């Protein structure tokens, strides 16, 4: 079992994917001061549900939000798709797998997640790799080979607040990155870039209470519905270290050696001047 670590990281993009300009890890997008219960992205529209029960939608990338006629609730969490498989959780807590469009069947070796469990995500580009959350709050991972293991058990956020609840789980539906995003009501957002084996906290600037997550592969963005409005994280890549050709590297080492030699000569001359003459 692993406890959440308070660390910051960046998500590496797959080769060929362009990163946006460097910016803050999470940025406020809109509706500041409003507590949101969830977020969904479909067909270029961002839809949010407030904790007071209002449904709002933006068709201009979050610049403005207007009420949705009829005030419908957000759509239920869809099944997770990974490769040719579709993953879901039955009402009783069984992990179901539908292969190549076939009927959903219980996945062999999967844990019993408990009644009410609903959060499951498949890793894009890694067939068979799945992360799911039990009703108890334990996070489980399935490797591409089919082995299930407990991956994460959150520690209390404090003596008073107790263990934060897990509110959302998502991943991109295209292999932009193999990262899985997990929302909590106390630890903001945790991420895993290795199929749920290791988790780190990745919510700098984000409110601690995150109630919903949604990804938009077209915009290469992750949206977080929080206790203080809607926030967005746009995929960023690490800056690449400089790469030197053999001759350039040799010249750099020669330069460093010359500087060190000159410094040593200067130190010797200074000592000679300080020695009193007989």
Secondary structure, 3 states (H helix, E strand, C coil): CCCCCCCCCCCCCCCCCCCCCCCCCCEEEECCCCCEEEEEEECCEEEEEECCCCEEEECCCCCCCEECCCCCCCCCCCCEEECCEEEEECCCCCEEEEECCCCCEECCCCCCCCCCCCCEEECCCCCCCEEEECCCCCEEEECCCCCEEEEECCCECCCCCCECCEEEEEECCCCCCCCEEEEEECCCEEEECCCCCCCEECCCCCCCEEEEEEEECCCCEEEEEECCEEEEEECCCCCCCCCCCHHHHHHHHHHHHHHHHHHHHHHHHHHHHHCCCC
